[in-house]
Amino acid sequence: MKKTLTTLLAAAAVTCCMAFPAFAAETKAEYKEEVAPIRAELQELNDQIKPLREENKEISARFKAIRQEKKETGNLSIDKENWKQAKALRKEIRELTGESDKGKVKTLRAQAKAAVQEGSYDTALECMNQVLEVKKARLECLQEINAIWDQIDALLK
């Protein structure tokens, strides 16, 4: 009985190991088919990221203009307490941006491209999934930063 159970489990394990490569992309066409939804989701994320960046740039430009005005004239066009709070919030943004993985997406895409050229489609899919995860994390971080910029914008008015 014990021997039969062991044999059955060993056969199941071997079958699973043999079936695993069947789910993998073996040709470039299969790879393209499997990576298409990932690329679509990446495009959606980029479409969400772009307006956030634009809004952040506008508010940042106002912040810089007030800072430049203070340097040149020595006077602030807003309340000093609001300026102190805005500077503290700006420091938080610097901390958040310091944590981001800016070059990681390019590196992962290059690895995926190299893997496709070598014919290692599973590795390429893995890299593209990692790119997707990095982009999702970047969007979350950008949303946090945008919320802080909105607070700064309210203080600058």
N, C-alpha and C positions, 0 to 999 in steps of 0.2 A: 504494500500500500504506500509506504513511504517512498519507495523507489519510483513508483508510478507517478506520484505527485511531483517529485523532483524532476523527472523526465518531462512531464507536462509543462512545468514552469520553465525549464530550459528551452523547450520547443517554442513556447510563447515568447520568450525573450529573444530568441533567434529570429522569429517571425517579425517581431516589432523592429528589430535592427535592420532586417532586410526590407521592410516596408517603408522605413523612414526616407530613404533616398527617392522613393517613388513620388513623394510629395514635393520634392525639390525641383527647382527649375533646371532643366537639363539642356535646353536650347535657348538661343537668343530670343526667339519668338515667345517662348514661355516666360522668359525673364521680362520682356517688354509688357506682356499681358499682366504679369503679377505686379510690376512696378507702376503701372498706369494709375491705380487708385491712390498709391502713395504720392505720386506726383500731383494728382488732382488735389489731394488734401494739403500738400505743401503750397500749392497755388492759392488755396483758400486762406491758409495761414498768412501768406505774404499779402493778400488783399486786406486782411484785418490789421496787419502790422503797419502798412504804409500810411493810412490816415492818422494812426496814433503817433507815428514819427513826425509827420507834418505838423500836427497840433503841438507836439512837444517842442519842435523847432521854433514855432511862432512865439510861444510863451517864453522860451529860453532867450529869444532875441529881445523881448521886452525887458526881461531881467537884466540882460547884459547892457541894454541901453540905459537903464536906471543906474546900474553900477558905474558905467562910464561917465554919466552925468555927475554922479557923486564924486568921482575922481577929479573931474575937470573943474567943477564949481565948488565942491565941498558941501553942497546942499542936496537934500533929498526931496523929491516931489511927493513922497509918501511919508507916512508916520514912521518914526524910528523903531517903534516896537514891531510894527508890521515888517519892516526891513530886517530886523534881527530874526524874526520867525521865518521869513523867506530864506535867509541865509542858512538857518539851521535845517530847513527842509531841503535846500539845495545840497547840503552836506550828505543827507540821507540818499539823495539821488546818486551822488558820486560813489557812495558805498555800494549801492545796488549795481551800478554800471561796472564797477571794478570786479564784480563777481561773474560777469557774463563771459560766455565762451564765443568770442567774436570770430576767431579763425577756425573754430572747430568744424563749422558747416562746410567750408571750402575744403578742408583736409578730408573730411568724410566723403564728400562728393568725388574728390580726386581718387580716393581709395576705391570707391565704387566703380568709377570709370576704368581704373586699372584692372580691377577684378573682372569686369566684363570683357576687357581685351584679352585677359588670360583665359577666359572661359569659365571662371569661378563665379557662377551666377548666384549661388547661395550666399557667398560672401558679399556680393554686390547688393543683394536684397537686404542683408543684415545691415550694411552700411547705410542704405537708404532709410531703413527703419530707425536707425540711430539719428540720422539727419532730421527725421520727422519728430523724434522726441526732443532734440535740441531746439528745434523751431517752436515746439509747443511750450517748452520752458522759457524760451526767449519772449514769446507772446505774453505769458503770465508775468514775467518780469517787466515788460514794457507796459502792461496794464497797471502794475503797481506804480511805476514811474509816472505814468500819465495821471494817476490819481493825485500824486504828490504835486505834479506841475499844476493841476487844477487848483489845489490848495494855494500854491504860490500865486497863481493868477488872481485868485480872490483877494489875496493880501495886497497885490500890487495895484488894485483898482481903487 
